[in-house]
């Protein structure tokens, strides 16, 4: 278990404020936040590359504040891979071996395993400058994993890759996590990557942790408009609802908001064009389509419902079949379970 | 009367074939052609200003005079002394300038701008002033001078003094070049190295140094070049033993242009050979 207790880090232009986090051993943990929120800085603080101003970072019962980065038994894989340009792929992978108490046979076994798994065997003599983004990322992962680190820190590992490679790497990361007994801590600004990979996570904003929990909790029970927006909700309204339609929706919902709840939110992809096959009782609503925004395979359909606008995300097929066009009044359905209040 | 196309006015002074070529080009391409043409035109005077006097000086002396000059013991000693002291100064700059450049590139601290300004200072102040400043600190009647004398170290009129002066004038070129080299290396590479278990020292020698050594060579070339050509500061601290620039000056004042040109020729040739060798050594491999 990695524990961060009241960790603060002050830089001239930015600070991490009172970070409390618990990352279970062998977990795939994600730190999510927009650009400039401090997530990479948090990773460097855990690694020991940025000295913290106050608080404690510990692994199990052991306080590691005083340990230098090279003695923390952690690996880090950067967004830009940080491969040593003057070394071949093989030299890069084996770079750290001499600093660890590893037997040559175990290194050789692990090297062969990683090279095979990462499909690097034909690249070993090449220099990083001649590799593609995916190849660089696989080399960086092999370089970190060959040392059998207790914790692997991943700094936006997918963001420098094109979408097809991102998919491959996501699957690779997942299988590596399952195969090696290592805690993965990944920072990302992309919630869909995290949904696929991580089991627990934290949302960070302006150097402060906004919410922690399982990824399912973050996705389904956001505790603030920021978290809601960050996890993909688009329809966020303040409570008590000013719109009669929204008020009716909240009233009919079995899971009524508590007194302290100040917001309600609806996920655009959970709004249905019809209630057949819905897994839950639905609120039947009606509104006028004001805009259709094409997103390729699906549309964002903006609907005016009395005094508020609401965005639904429907497939291209649904939009064409149901002849959904701007100006048309259409029925739609909101399952009770999709009405989130916080 | 038939008016000339507007472009022809712009193209006056260009050759006929060039005008034809330009008229065929689309307007945006013509603009780019003009830009390069005038850039080259404006560069020529500066190149000539460097080439013509040096070329004249190298080609004027007769071969017999050159051979006679290089056989002179005084000339050989002066050239050797210049080379030796310049290389020693460069060694000092490497030894003490590399850590300074690394600190300036990697750390932010109060007073950093002042330190950077101080490093640049020798480039800006007149060089005889540097000689006077060093003598006023390490002269025979000063406390530091007396302290050094206790260890038989003399600054005035000695090789030590010359090396000190040359380090003073050459080091800024080394420090600034190497600092920009360090700045070009992403800190993340060093962080990645440390995450893999290497300490600061191992990281420097295995990651940073292999990426910065070309800048170090370039800085060393610039430092040596500055040091080997130094006259103003050296002449104040040590007229004797004579370095090549001081000998050239002495020959010029005592015997005239012709005698100084022969020594200057050999100084230029030795410097050129040294710098070409260093540049060749630091050429980048193209397979990376």
Interface residues (C-beta under 8 A of the other chain):
Chain A: X12 X44 X47 X49 X68 X69 X70 X74 X75 X76 X78 X80 X82 X83 X84 X85 X86 X95 X96 X98 X99 X100 X127 X129 X130 X140 X143 X144 X147 X153
Chain B: X108 X186 X188 X189 X191 X192 X193 X194 X195 X196 X197 X198 X199 X202 X206 X207 X210 X211 X287 X288
